[in-house]
Amino acid sequence: MINRSIFIALGAASVFAACGAASAATAPNYHVITRYAVGGHDTGYDYLRLDPASHRLFVAHGTRVEVLDADSGKKLGEIADVAGVHGIAFVPELGRGFTSNGLARTVTMFDLATLKTLKVIKYTGVKPDSIDYDPETHRVFVVNGGESGDVSVLDPSTGAIVATVSLSGGKLEELQLDGHGHGFVNDEDQSVVHVFDTHKLVQLATWSVAPGEGGTGLAFDKQRHRLFAACGNSKLVVLDSDTGKVVGTAAIGEDPDGAVFDPKTKRILVSNHDGTLSVVDGAAGDNYPTLQTVKTEPFARTIALDERNGHAYLPTAKFGPAPQPTAQTPKPRPVMVPESFVVLVVGE
């Protein structure tokens, strides 16, 4: 005679085993696929941006932008004389690109095809940093990360600065645009997201990212109206982009600086200073489990996504010890080793 309770238990165990196998089969398997050696003696780097039309990767690297073939890593050219370059933006319909140059307080307008400089735009607010183009308003928005705490607005057809949006911000970080009249800027000092009107060019709101602290990278799911703020206390905070309400959080690595949303997989990828890439599920309603922590390399803190294949690009380098603190520089950064600059390619 069959023991029915044993049969039920064995059946349940089989079901759970099958579900576990299915989960394991669908779990992400991101890893470092290859490394693009760039080299050079520039001692800093920041954002990088993929041009989907040409499959070229634009990498901010000290005083230049390195332009690489996204599939091979081959260097195709560079944009020079962009002191302290932080970000890159494209205006495809005009065949132009723009870089934000933090040390020079300028923006360089260049030809997308030839990479030749067309105009140097003077002067933005303090430390122009994140930069993006809004096709809806036909404007370029430049976030000034220094003490001015504002956003410069450019006409890409002329290169003129046409307005400044005051946000009363602290250390402003990444910008996102929803294409429907709103801009969002992470503020690391104030632990908030500033919201402004891209038509009227005025501030609309300031949203707290608590329980997050020190927001830097900012990603956006336009379909579900969700903002993903990567915060310095190892939290990814998710906000409703219509209301500012915090609707979820996820665990991420230490000291993040970049975040992207992959519309195909519905995953959020967060690049962390500690040498990890956090992979968060954005497809489970407002539950955001961390699916994988990928080992990358220390200082690989910013990120760009190729939506064709889901590959992520992360720049990094080797660093020596930091110099001794001084009154002018109480927290000196480690010294970058010459010729060690690379771009990591991460994918499944």
TIKOLSE-217607 format. One line per 10 residues: number of its first residue (from 0); for each residue y, x negated, z of C-alpha. Coordinates in nm, 3 decimals, decimal comma, padded with zeros to 5 digits, m for minus. Example, Ala and Ser with C-alpha at 12.3 -4.5 7.8 and 13.67 -1.06 7.14 Angstrom:
% residues 2
0 = m00,450/m01,230/00,780 ~ m00,106/m01,367/00,714
This chain:
% residues 348
0 = 00,000/00,000/00,000 ~ 00,340/m00,137/m00,099 ~ 00,587/m00,188/00,182 ~ 00,890/00,004/00,047 ~ 01,142/m00,181/00,270 ~ 01,020/m00,517/00,139 ~ 01,041/m00,387/m00,219 ~ 01,399/m00,266/m00,166 ~ 01,498/m00,597/m00,004 ~ 01,343/m00,797/m00,288
10 = 01,514/m00,572/m00,543 ~ 01,848/m00,614/m00,372 ~ 01,799/m00,990/m00,352 ~ 01,724/m00,997/m00,727 ~ 02,040/m00,799/m00,800 ~ 02,252/m01,033/m00,584 ~ 02,090/m01,336/m00,744 ~ 02,164/m01,198/m01,089 ~ 02,524/m01,126/m00,993 ~ 02,555/m01,476/m00,848
20 = 02,417/m01,625/m01,168 ~ 02,661/m01,419/m01,373 ~ 02,952/m01,531/m01,155 ~ 02,844/m01,892/m01,185 ~ 02,812/m01,855/m01,562 ~ 03,164/m01,716/m01,596 ~ 03,327/m01,952/m01,345 ~ 03,582/m02,185/m01,507 ~ 03,491/m02,545/m01,570 ~ 03,824/m02,717/m01,626
30 = 03,815/m03,096/m01,637 ~ 04,011/m03,388/m01,779 ~ 03,904/m03,402/m02,146 ~ 04,104/m03,707/m02,248 ~ 04,414/m03,913/m02,172 ~ 04,694/m03,987/m02,418 ~ 04,832/m04,334/m02,348 ~ 05,210/m04,335/m02,399 ~ 05,323/m04,648/m02,211 ~ 05,681/m04,769/m02,208
40 = 05,918/m04,895/m01,939 ~ 06,105/m04,573/m01,857 ~ 06,068/m04,498/m01,488 ~ 06,072/m04,120/m01,476 ~ 05,931/m03,807/m01,638 ~ 05,953/m03,432/m01,596 ~ 05,886/m03,126/m01,813 ~ 05,688/m03,122/m02,133 ~ 05,689/m02,848/m02,396 ~ 05,450/m02,762/m02,679
50 = 05,591/m02,650/m03,013 ~ 05,326/m02,401/m03,134 ~ 05,452/m02,404/m03,493 ~ 05,400/m02,778/m03,545 ~ 05,144/m02,847/m03,269 ~ 05,371/m03,121/m03,140 ~ 05,405/m03,203/m02,773 ~ 05,754/m03,295/m02,649 ~ 05,740/m03,501/m02,328 ~ 06,048/m03,580/m02,116
60 = 06,022/m03,950/m02,029 ~ 06,318/m04,115/m01,859 ~ 06,576/m04,183/m02,132 ~ 06,380/m04,039/m02,424 ~ 06,156/m03,754/m02,531 ~ 05,820/m03,871/m02,661 ~ 05,692/m03,652/m02,946 ~ 05,312/m03,652/m02,978 ~ 05,052/m03,482/m03,192 ~ 04,906/m03,232/m02,944
70 = 04,553/m03,270/m03,082 ~ 04,529/m03,649/m03,108 ~ 04,800/m03,789/m02,883 ~ 04,942/m03,994/m03,171 ~ 05,312/m04,065/m03,130 ~ 05,509/m03,900/m03,410 ~ 05,861/m03,990/m03,303 ~ 06,111/m03,969/m03,022 ~ 06,450/m03,836/m02,923 ~ 06,647/m04,125/m02,774
80 = 06,958/m04,157/m02,554 ~ 06,885/m03,857/m02,332 ~ 06,951/m04,012/m01,989 ~ 06,749/m03,850/m01,713 ~ 06,597/m03,592/m01,947 ~ 06,429/m03,299/m01,772 ~ 06,353/m03,010/m02,008 ~ 06,310/m02,918/m02,374 ~ 06,375/m02,586/m02,551 ~ 06,319/m02,473/m02,910
90 = 06,519/m02,236/m03,130 ~ 06,276/m02,186/m03,420 ~ 06,496/m01,964/m03,638 ~ 06,764/m02,235/m03,648 ~ 06,521/m02,527/m03,669 ~ 06,679/m02,680/m03,361 ~ 06,576/m02,810/m03,022 ~ 06,769/m02,882/m02,703 ~ 06,714/m03,125/m02,415 ~ 06,870/m03,112/m02,067
100 = 06,988/m03,457/m01,959 ~ 07,021/m03,468/m01,582 ~ 07,193/m03,804/m01,534 ~ 07,443/m03,754/m01,815 ~ 07,515/m03,386/m01,734 ~ 07,475/m03,313/m02,104 ~ 07,254/m03,121/m02,343 ~ 07,136/m03,282/m02,668 ~ 07,096/m03,057/m02,971 ~ 06,850/m03,201/m03,225
110 = 06,688/m03,116/m03,556 ~ 06,331/m02,995/m03,499 ~ 06,204/m03,137/m03,828 ~ 06,366/m03,482/m03,824 ~ 06,427/m03,520/m03,445 ~ 06,778/m03,649/m03,526 ~ 07,054/m03,571/m03,278 ~ 07,298/m03,310/m03,411 ~ 07,533/m03,286/m03,115 ~ 07,572/m03,396/m02,753
120 = 07,708/m03,103/m02,552 ~ 07,938/m03,194/m02,260 ~ 07,945/m03,106/m01,970 ~ 07,714/m02,871/m01,789 ~ 07,688/m02,823/m01,414 ~ 07,531/m03,089/m01,193 ~ 07,184/m03,214/m01,297 ~ 07,084/m02,988/m01,587 ~ 06,711/m02,934/m01,545 ~ 06,498/m02,639/m01,663
130 = 06,608/m02,507/m02,004 ~ 06,487/m02,223/m02,227 ~ 06,586/m02,015/m02,528 ~ 06,607/m01,636/m02,513 ~ 06,542/m01,480/m02,858 ~ 06,667/m01,144/m02,735 ~ 07,021/m01,264/m02,662 ~ 07,015/m01,567/m02,895 ~ 07,129/m01,790/m02,611 ~ 07,006/m02,110/m02,450
140 = 07,005/m02,107/m02,070 ~ 07,029/m02,434/m01,875 ~ 06,953/m02,440/m01,502 ~ 07,169/m02,691/m01,314 ~ 06,956/m02,821/m01,029 ~ 07,227/m03,010/m00,838 ~ 07,494/m02,887/m00,599 ~ 07,665/m02,664/m00,857 ~ 07,373/m02,417/m00,824 ~ 07,443/m02,236/m01,150
150 = 07,322/m02,173/m01,505 ~ 07,505/m02,291/m01,819 ~ 07,485/m02,061/m02,121 ~ 07,492/m02,212/m02,472 ~ 07,539/m02,071/m02,820 ~ 07,262/m02,250/m03,016 ~ 07,436/m02,198/m03,351 ~ 07,744/m02,396/m03,247 ~ 07,627/m02,589/m02,942 ~ 07,918/m02,453/m02,739
160 = 07,895/m02,373/m02,369 ~ 08,002/m02,008/m02,366 ~ 07,959/m01,913/m02,000 ~ 07,838/m02,018/m01,656 ~ 07,633/m01,791/m01,430 ~ 07,694/m01,868/m01,064 ~ 07,384/m01,821/m00,847 ~ 07,512/m01,984/m00,526 ~ 07,186/m02,168/m00,537 ~ 07,043/m02,468/m00,361
170 = 06,798/m02,693/m00,547 ~ 06,733/m02,477/m00,851 ~ 06,404/m02,531/m01,030 ~ 06,215/m02,354/m01,310 ~ 06,352/m02,072/m01,525 ~ 06,170/m01,773/m01,674 ~ 06,312/m01,506/m01,909 ~ 06,158/m01,161/m01,953 ~ 06,312/m01,085/m02,293 ~ 06,454/m00,760/m02,156
180 = 06,780/m00,873/m02,003 ~ 06,664/m01,068/m01,699 ~ 06,639/m01,432/m01,602 ~ 06,456/m01,567/m01,296 ~ 06,512/m01,905/m01,127 ~ 06,311/m02,057/m00,842 ~ 06,522/m02,209/m00,562 ~ 06,339/m02,481/m00,367 ~ 06,597/m02,515/m00,088 ~ 06,645/m02,145/m00,019
190 = 06,283/m02,035/m00,088 ~ 06,400/m01,751/m00,309 ~ 06,399/m01,640/m00,672 ~ 06,746/m01,572/m00,815 ~ 06,772/m01,292/m01,072 ~ 07,052/m01,271/m01,329 ~ 07,150/m01,047/m01,619 ~ 07,114/m01,233/m01,951 ~ 07,359/m00,993/m02,124 ~ 07,636/m00,951/m01,866
200 = 07,577/m01,306/m01,732 ~ 07,604/m01,210/m01,366 ~ 07,371/m01,251/m01,070 ~ 07,174/m00,936/m00,988 ~ 06,955/m01,016/m00,687 ~ 06,796/m01,279/m00,466 ~ 06,430/m01,230/m00,375 ~ 06,253/m01,407/m00,091 ~ 05,921/m01,576/m00,170 ~ 05,804/m01,564/00,194
210 = 05,538/m01,651/00,306 ~ 05,596/m01,923/00,047 ~ 05,835/m02,210/00,116 ~ 06,005/m02,442/m00,130 ~ 05,939/m02,276/m00,465 ~ 05,936/m02,505/m00,770 ~ 05,716/m02,412/m01,068 ~ 05,750/m02,057/m01,197 ~ 05,512/m01,878/m01,438 ~ 05,530/m01,526/m01,578
220 = 05,286/m01,258/m01,694 ~ 05,509/m01,047/m01,921 ~ 05,248/m00,777/m01,974 ~ 05,191/m00,703/m01,604 ~ 05,543/m00,794/m01,492 ~ 05,430/m01,060/m01,246 ~ 05,612/m01,378/m01,144 ~ 05,409/m01,666/m00,999 ~ 05,610/m01,897/m00,772 ~ 05,438/m02,227/m00,687
230 = 05,552/m02,318/m00,336 ~ 05,556/m02,642/m00,140 ~ 05,347/m02,507/00,148 ~ 05,037/m02,482/m00,075 ~ 05,087/m02,116/m00,164 ~ 05,124/m01,941/m00,497 ~ 05,336/m01,633/m00,430 ~ 05,319/m01,340/m00,672 ~ 05,619/m01,109/m00,714 ~ 05,669/m00,787/m00,907
240 = 05,937/m00,888/m01,162 ~ 06,085/m00,536/m01,161 ~ 06,131/m00,498/m00,785 ~ 06,099/m00,844/m00,629 ~ 05,823/m00,722/m00,398 ~ 05,565/m00,984/m00,297 ~ 05,232/m00,839/m00,411 ~ 04,992/m01,128/m00,347 ~ 04,935/m01,493/m00,266 ~ 04,683/m01,762/m00,354
250 = 04,587/m02,100/m00,212 ~ 04,692/m02,399/m00,425 ~ 04,720/m02,777/m00,386 ~ 04,989/m02,977/m00,211 ~ 05,342/m03,025/m00,348 ~ 05,322/m02,831/m00,678 ~ 05,590/m02,868/m00,943 ~ 05,460/m02,676/m01,244 ~ 05,285/m02,349/m01,325 ~ 05,177/m02,172/m01,644
260 = 05,013/m01,839/m01,718 ~ 04,742/m01,825/m01,985 ~ 04,759/m01,480/m02,151 ~ 04,409/m01,513/m02,298 ~ 04,220/m01,592/m01,978 ~ 04,470/m01,424/m01,742 ~ 04,462/m01,737/m01,527 ~ 04,748/m01,919/m01,357 ~ 04,731/m02,299/m01,368 ~ 04,933/m02,488/m01,107
270 = 04,983/m02,866/m01,127 ~ 05,010/m03,041/m00,793 ~ 05,150/m03,377/m00,687 ~ 04,832/m03,445/m00,486 ~ 04,626/m03,497/m00,803 ~ 04,482/m03,149/m00,839 ~ 04,517/m02,854/m01,073 ~ 04,472/m02,514/m00,909 ~ 04,314/m02,240/m01,124 ~ 04,395/m01,890/m00,999
280 = 04,255/m01,560/m01,130 ~ 04,531/m01,326/m01,247 ~ 04,302/m01,056/m01,387 ~ 04,182/m00,893/m01,064 ~ 04,468/m00,652/m00,997 ~ 04,682/m00,793/m00,720 ~ 04,401/m01,002/m00,574 ~ 04,443/m01,367/m00,667 ~ 04,137/m01,576/m00,580 ~ 04,150/m01,948/m00,645
290 = 03,868/m02,008/m00,894 ~ 03,871/m02,387/m00,917 ~ 04,047/m02,697/m00,788 ~ 04,039/m02,954/m01,065 ~ 04,070/m03,324/m00,991 ~ 04,342/m03,472/m01,213 ~ 04,548/m03,774/m01,103 ~ 04,818/m03,822/m00,837 ~ 05,172/m03,745/m00,956 ~ 05,044/m03,520/m01,240
300 = 05,287/m03,255/m01,124 ~ 05,423/m03,079/m01,436 ~ 05,235/m02,887/m01,703 ~ 05,243/m02,732/m02,049 ~ 04,988/m02,495/m02,204 ~ 04,849/m02,475/m02,557 ~ 04,762/m02,107/m02,597 ~ 04,549/m02,182/m02,906 ~ 04,273/m02,349/m02,707 ~ 04,372/m02,315/m02,341
310 = 04,435/m02,688/m02,305 ~ 04,684/m02,798/m02,040 ~ 04,890/m03,117/m02,067 ~ 04,998/m03,305/m01,754 ~ 05,206/m03,627/m01,757 ~ 05,152/m03,894/m01,493 ~ 05,165/m04,268/m01,429 ~ 05,063/m04,536/m01,183 ~ 05,299/m04,615/m00,897 ~ 05,348/m04,908/m00,664
320 = 05,488/m04,892/m00,310 ~ 05,825/m04,732/m00,241 ~ 06,120/m04,963/m00,166 ~ 06,267/m04,982/00,181 ~ 06,489/m04,686/00,279 ~ 06,866/m04,732/00,275 ~ 07,159/m04,524/00,392 ~ 07,223/m04,418/00,032 ~ 06,851/m04,355/m00,040 ~ 06,679/m04,251/00,282
330 = 06,364/m04,135/00,099 ~ 06,308/m04,376/m00,190 ~ 06,046/m04,292/m00,449 ~ 05,753/m04,522/m00,532 ~ 05,811/m04,758/m00,822 ~ 05,644/m04,663/m01,152 ~ 05,423/m04,931/m01,303 ~ 05,542/m05,026/m01,656 ~ 05,322/m04,917/m01,950 ~ 05,117/m04,685/m01,727
340 = 05,262/m04,353/m01,848 ~ 04,997/m04,111/m01,984 ~ 04,946/m03,745/m02,063 ~ 04,624/m03,589/m01,931 ~ 04,458/m03,318/m02,139 ~ 04,270/m03,065/m01,926 ~ 04,049/m02,786/m02,057 ~ 03,710/m02,620/m02,033
